[in-house]
């Protein structure tokens, strides 16, 4: 009897141990699956930050009225904006200029076509809404030359728009992430009108300039050296005072140039349009917009910081986020800065721009817009945008005062 009870107890203990082992294995397997999924998502997010991507399709063409020369688009926060814009398309043409909103409803927006469309032109439904407007330098009807800036990686293409009158003040324009020099063309007439020569540059891995080993962005941490080479190029051609104008990530690059350039004494100021002032703020905002848990975004940032993770992220090296945080480095600024940023940007939040202006009110002037979206301030309110730049240039003695002005 006792032996039987002992055997029963042994069987029970064995069964309990077996259940416990099964439970532990199941939990370990589940933990492994969750951890693996977290690693995959984190690496994917990190890689998306640094790898150049094709232009994103962000709207649909719902119809074109050829007799009326209008186009109807799916309604989005961008397509409903007042002003004039560009539309990247596929089919009979790759780019259209579009004008003011003529009508709208809950799902669609009808706008005026500024590029003529003919009846036999077929356009695919997928399209990308853009603030570029000007696609080619010839569209400005201003004299320009094609140039090449020698850098450590090779020749970086540039457009040079010489101002009349032999001014020794130049502006070097720097485009943003995932775009090309055409983004900057909107600002060329502003500087030309006050006698400032414009050099519109490219930089490594942007599709025009030479490519690094990985072809990835360093978010301004290395790209600034190509812009610094452009300053040297401009200096050898007579430039004495340099204004840096950066768009979006180009703003981050301009700030790195201002803090690290060997030509700092020749930099007269910075104009920043929708700039990245602190990448961690931007990535946290975009992570929330994508519905990512905050820990995933944080892990992605830490992954990008490390050198040992670069085989997975395809980066050329760790991203120095502390060095790219200009709010934290605000005391190092030495040049006047004009920031143009919309509080409704929708991609690069204006919070870091506000914090920088608050940290250095002696140097930083912030012109806050509303309604306008990312890098679309010129499109939304060209007059205010233009006046803000001209007035700032005059206050910095970089452009002649208007006739009759005190």
C-alpha positions in Angstrom: 0.0 0.0 0.0 2.8 2.4 1.1 4.7 1.5 -2.0 1.7 2.2 -4.1 1.2 5.6 -2.5 4.9 6.4 -3.0 4.6 5.4 -6.7 1.5 7.6 -7.1 3.3 10.5 -5.4 6.3 9.9 -7.7 4.1 9.9 -10.8 2.4 13.1 -9.6 5.8 14.8 -9.0 7.1 13.6 -12.3 3.9 14.9 -14.0 4.2 18.3 -12.2 7.9 18.6 -13.2 7.0 17.7 -16.8 4.2 20.4 -16.9 6.6 22.9 -15.4 9.3 22.1 -18.0 6.7 22.4 -20.7 5.6 25.8 -19.3 9.1 27.1 -19.1 9.9 26.0 -22.6 6.7 27.7 -23.9 7.5 30.9 -22.0 11.1 30.8 -23.3 9.9 30.2 -26.9 7.4 33.1 -26.5 10.1 35.4 -25.1 12.4 34.4 -28.0 9.7 35.2 -30.5 8.8 38.5 -28.9 12.5 39.5 -28.6 13.2 38.5 -32.2 10.2 40.5 -33.5 11.4 43.5 -31.4 14.9 43.3 -32.9 13.5 43.0 -36.4 11.2 46.0 -36.0 13.9 48.0 -34.3 16.5 47.3 -37.1 13.9 48.0 -39.7 13.0 51.4 -38.2 16.7 52.3 -37.8 17.5 51.3 -41.4 14.6 53.4 -42.6 16.0 56.5 -41.0 19.4 56.3 -42.7 18.7 54.7 -46.0 17.7 56.9 -48.9 14.2 55.9 -50.2 12.2 56.4 -53.3 9.8 59.2 -53.3 6.7 58.1 -51.3 3.4 58.0 -53.0 1.2 60.0 -50.7 -1.9 60.9 -52.8 -4.1 59.7 -55.6 -5.2 61.4 -58.8 -9.0 61.0 -58.9 -9.6 62.7 -62.2 -8.4 65.4 -64.7 -10.7 67.8 -66.5 -8.8 68.7 -69.7 -11.2 71.4 -71.0 -11.2 73.2 -67.6 -7.5 72.3 -66.9 -8.2 71.1 -63.4 -7.1 68.1 -61.4 -8.9 66.3 -58.6 -6.8 64.7 -55.9 -7.6 62.6 -52.8 -7.9 64.9 -49.9 -5.0 64.9 -47.5 -3.5 67.5 -45.1 -1.1 68.5 -47.9 -3.4 68.4 -51.0 -5.9 70.8 -49.3 -3.3 73.5 -48.6 -3.8 76.9 -50.3 -1.0 78.0 -52.6 0.8 76.4 -55.6 2.7 73.2 -55.5 4.2 70.3 -57.6 2.9 66.9 -58.2 5.1 63.9 -59.1 3.3 61.6 -61.5 3.9 58.6 -63.7 2.6 58.1 -67.2 2.6 60.8 -69.9 4.5 63.2 -67.7 6.5 62.9 -64.5 5.7 66.3 -63.0 2.9 68.8 -62.9 2.5 72.2 -61.4 -0.8 72.8 -59.6 -2.4 76.0 -58.4 -5.1 77.1 -56.0 -7.9 75.0 -54.6 -11.1 75.5 -56.6 -13.4 73.2 -54.7 -13.3 70.4 -52.1 -15.4 67.9 -50.2 -14.7 65.3 -47.5 -12.7 63.0 -49.8 -11.4 65.1 -52.6 -9.8 68.5 -53.6 -10.0 70.0 -57.1 -7.1 72.4 -58.0 -6.1 74.4 -61.0 -3.5 72.9 -63.3 -0.6 75.2 -64.0 1.0 72.7 -66.4 -1.1 72.2 -69.5 -2.5 68.7 -69.9 -3.8 67.4 -73.2 -6.6 65.0 -73.9 -4.5 62.1 -74.9 -2.3 62.2 -71.8 -2.6 59.3 -69.5 -1.6 59.7 -65.8 -1.4 56.9 -63.3 -3.5 57.3 -60.1 -0.5 57.2 -57.8 1.2 60.5 -57.2 3.4 62.4 -54.7 2.5 66.0 -53.6 5.5 68.3 -53.4 6.5 71.8 -52.3 9.3 71.9 -54.9 7.3 73.8 -57.6 10.4 74.5 -59.8 11.9 71.3 -61.0 14.7 72.6 -63.2 17.0 75.7 -62.9 16.0 76.8 -66.4 12.5 77.5 -65.1 13.7 80.5 -63.1 14.9 82.3 -66.2 18.0 83.5 -64.4 21.6 83.0 -65.6 23.3 80.0 -64.1 26.1 77.6 -64.6 26.7 73.9 -63.8 29.6 73.5 -61.4 31.4 70.7 -59.6 32.7 71.1 -56.0 35.7 68.9 -55.3 35.2 67.0 -52.0 37.0 64.1 -50.4 34.6 61.7 -52.2 34.8 63.3 -55.6 33.0 66.0 -57.5 29.6 67.2 -56.1 27.4 68.8 -58.8 26.2 72.4 -58.0 24.2 75.2 -59.7 25.7 78.7 -59.5 23.4 81.6 -59.9 25.7 84.7 -60.1 24.2 88.0 -58.8 24.8 91.2 -60.7 27.0 93.9 -59.3 29.9 91.7 -58.2 28.7 91.3 -54.6 31.0 89.3 -52.3 28.1 87.9 -50.3 27.0 84.4 -51.3 24.3 82.0 -50.1 25.0 78.2 -50.1 21.7 76.3 -50.2 21.5 72.8 -48.8 18.5 70.5 -49.7 16.9 68.0 -47.3 16.7 64.3 -46.8 15.3 62.3 -49.7 15.3 65.2 -52.1 17.7 66.9 -54.5 18.9 70.4 -55.3 15.6 71.3 -57.0 14.0 71.7 -53.6 16.1 74.9 -53.1 15.2 76.6 -56.4 12.2 78.5 -54.8 14.7 80.6 -52.7 17.0 81.6 -55.6 15.0 84.7 -56.7 14.8 86.0 -53.2 18.6 86.2 -52.9 19.0 87.3 -56.5 16.7 90.3 -55.9 19.0 91.6 -53.2 22.2 91.0 -55.1 23.4 87.8 -53.4 25.0 85.0 -55.5 23.4 81.6 -54.9 25.3 78.2 -54.9 22.9 75.3 -54.7 24.9 72.2 -53.7 24.6 68.5 -53.5 26.1 66.2 -50.9 27.1 62.6 -50.5 24.4 59.9 -51.1 21.8 62.3 -52.3 21.6 60.7 -55.8 23.6 63.5 -57.5 26.8 63.5 -55.5 29.3 60.6 -55.0 28.2 57.7 -52.9 29.8 56.3 -49.7 30.4 52.6 -49.1 27.0 52.1 -47.7 25.1 54.9 -49.5 23.4 55.8 -46.2 22.7 59.2 -44.6 24.6 60.3 -41.5 21.8 62.8 -40.8 24.3 65.7 -41.1 27.2 64.3 -39.1 29.3 63.7 -42.3 27.4 65.5 -45.0 28.5 68.8 -43.7 32.0 68.3 -44.9 30.8 68.4 -48.5 29.1 71.8 -47.8 32.3 73.0 -46.1 34.2 72.1 -49.3 31.7 74.3 -51.1 32.5 77.2 -48.8 36.2 76.8 -49.8 35.2 76.7 -53.4 33.1 79.9 -53.1 35.9 81.6 -51.2 38.4 80.9 -54.0 35.9 82.6 -56.4 35.6 85.8 -54.4 33.0 85.1 -51.8 33.8 86.9 -48.5 30.5 86.5 -46.6 28.6 83.2 -46.7 25.0 82.7 -45.7 24.0 79.0 -45.3 20.4 78.1 -46.1 19.3 74.6 -45.1 16.0 72.9 -45.8 14.8 70.2 -43.3 17.9 67.9 -42.9 19.8 70.5 -44.8 19.2 72.7 -41.7 20.9 70.1 -39.6 23.8 70.1 -42.1 24.0 73.9 -42.1 24.2 73.9 -38.2 27.0 71.3 -38.3 28.9 73.5 -40.8 28.4 76.6 -38.6 29.8 74.7 -35.6 32.6 72.7 -37.2 33.8 74.6 -40.4 37.3 75.8 -40.7 35.7 78.8 -42.6 33.6 79.8 -39.6 34.8 83.4 -39.7 33.4 83.8 -43.2 29.9 82.5 -42.3 27.7 85.6 -41.9 24.4 83.8 -40.8 22.0 80.9 -41.4 18.5 80.7 -42.8 16.8 77.5 -41.8 13.5 76.3 -43.5 11.6 73.6 -41.5 14.9 72.5 -40.0 15.9 69.5 -38.0 17.5 71.0 -34.9 17.5 67.8 -32.8 17.0 64.4 -34.4 15.8 62.6 -31.3 12.8 65.0 -31.1 12.1 64.4 -34.8 12.3 60.6 -34.6 10.2 60.4 -31.4 7.5 62.5 -33.2 7.6 60.3 -36.3 7.5 57.2 -34.2 4.3 58.3 -32.5 2.9 59.2 -35.9 3.6 55.7 -37.1 2.0 54.2 -34.0 5.3 52.8 -32.7 5.7 52.2 -29.0 8.1 54.7 -27.5 10.5 51.9 -26.4 10.9 50.8 -30.0 11.8 54.3 -31.2 14.2 54.6 -28.3 15.8 51.3 -29.2 16.1 52.4 -32.8 17.9 55.5 -31.8 20.3 53.6 -29.6 20.8 51.1 -32.4 21.8 53.9 -34.7 24.2 55.4 -32.1 26.3 52.3 -31.9 29.1 51.4 -34.3 28.7 47.6 -33.8 25.2 47.6 -35.2 26.1 49.2 -38.6 26.1 45.9 -40.5 22.4 45.6 -39.6 21.5 49.2 -40.1 23.6 49.6 -43.3 25.0 52.9 -41.9 28.6 54.0 -42.4 29.0 54.4 -38.6 27.2 55.3 -35.4 25.1 58.5 -35.5 26.3 61.0 -32.9 22.9 62.2 -31.8 24.4 64.3 -29.0 26.5 66.2 -31.5 23.5 66.8 -33.7 21.4 68.2 -30.8 21.8 71.9 -31.3 19.4 72.8 -28.5 21.9 71.2 -26.1 24.8 72.9 -27.9 23.0 76.3 -28.2 25.8 78.1 -26.3 28.2 77.2 -29.1 26.4 79.2 -31.7 28.2 82.3 -33.0 26.2 83.3 -36.0 22.8 84.9 -36.4 20.1 82.5 -37.4 16.7 82.9 -39.0 14.3 79.9 -38.6 11.2 79.6 -40.7 9.0 76.8 -39.3 5.4 75.9 -39.3 3.8 74.7 -36.0 1.6 72.5 -38.3 4.7 71.0 -40.0 3.5 67.4 -39.8 6.9 65.8 -40.3 9.6 67.8 -38.4 8.0 69.3 -35.3 8.8 72.9 -34.6 9.3 72.2 -30.9 13.2 72.1 -31.1 13.1 75.3 -33.2 11.2 77.0 -30.5 13.5 75.7 -27.8 16.6 76.9 -29.7 15.1 80.4 -30.1 14.3 80.5 -26.4 17.9 79.3 -25.6 19.6 81.9 -27.8 17.3 84.9 -28.3 20.4 87.1 -28.9 21.1 85.2 -32.1 18.1 83.1 -33.2 14.9 84.7 -34.7 12.0 82.3 -35.2 9.3 83.1 -37.7 6.4 80.7 -36.8 3.8 79.8 -39.4 0.6 77.9 -39.1 -1.3 75.7 -41.6 1.7 75.3 -43.8 3.2 71.8 -43.9 6.8 70.6 -44.0 9.1 72.8 -46.3 5.9 74.3 -47.9 6.0 77.7 -46.3 7.0 79.4 -49.6 4.1 77.7 -51.3 1.6 78.6 -48.7 2.5 82.3 -48.1 5.2 83.3 -50.6 4.9 87.0 -49.7 5.5 86.6 -45.9 8.2 84.0 -46.5 10.1 86.2 -48.9 9.7 89.4 -46.8 11.0 87.5 -43.7 14.2 86.5 -45.4 14.8 89.9 -47.1 14.1 91.8 -43.8 16.5 89.6 -41.9 19.2 89.9 -44.5 18.9 93.7 -44.3 19.0 93.7 -40.5 22.2 91.7 -40.7 23.7 94.2 -43.3 23.8 91.4 -45.9 21.5 93.1 -48.3 21.0 96.8 -49.3 18.1 98.6 -47.5 15.0 99.4 -49.5 14.8 102.9 -51.0 13.3 105.3 -48.5 13.8 103.0 -45.6 15.3 104.6 -42.5 
